[in-house]
Amino acid sequence: MRDFKLKLVLSILAGIAFSFIFILLAFALPVKEEKKISIKKPKGRLEQISHAFKEH
C-alpha cells in the first residue's frame, strides 16, 4: 500500500511540475505577430506596370 501511495504522489507531483514548465514557457516565449505591410498605390504608368509584374 505504501508503494502505491508513493507512486501516486510522485505521479501527481510530476504532472504538476510538467504543467508548470509549459505554463512558464507560454508566458516566456514571444508570440509571433504579423507585420502589417502597407502597399502604396502606384502613381505613374511605370509604377503600375512594375506593380502588375510583382503581383504575378
C-alpha positions in Angstrom: 0.0 0.0 0.0 2.9 2.4 0.8 4.4 1.8 -2.7 1.1 2.6 -4.4 0.7 5.9 -2.4 4.3 6.9 -3.2 3.8 6.3 -6.9 0.5 8.2 -6.8 2.1 11.2 -5.0 5.1 11.2 -7.3 2.8 11.0 -10.4 0.8 14.0 -9.2 3.9 16.0 -8.4 5.4 15.1 -11.8 2.2 16.2 -13.6 2.2 19.5 -11.7 5.9 20.2 -12.5 5.4 19.3 -16.1 2.3 21.6 -16.4 4.2 24.4 -14.6 7.1 24.2 -17.1 4.7 24.6 -20.0 2.8 27.4 -18.3 6.1 29.3 -17.8 7.1 28.7 -21.4 3.8 30.1 -22.6 4.5 33.4 -20.8 8.2 33.5 -21.6 8.2 32.8 -25.3 7.2 35.7 -27.6 4.1 35.4 -29.7 4.7 35.8 -33.4 2.9 38.9 -34.6 2.0 39.5 -38.2 3.7 42.6 -39.6 1.3 44.8 -41.5 2.8 45.7 -44.8 1.4 48.8 -46.3 1.5 48.9 -50.1 1.3 52.3 -51.6 -0.8 52.8 -54.6 1.3 53.2 -57.8 1.3 56.8 -59.1 2.8 56.7 -62.5 2.4 54.4 -65.5 5.8 52.7 -65.0 5.0 52.1 -61.3 1.6 50.5 -62.3 3.4 48.2 -64.7 6.1 47.3 -62.2 3.4 46.6 -59.6 1.5 44.4 -62.0 4.6 42.3 -62.6 5.3 41.9 -58.9 1.8 40.6 -58.3 2.1 37.8 -60.9 
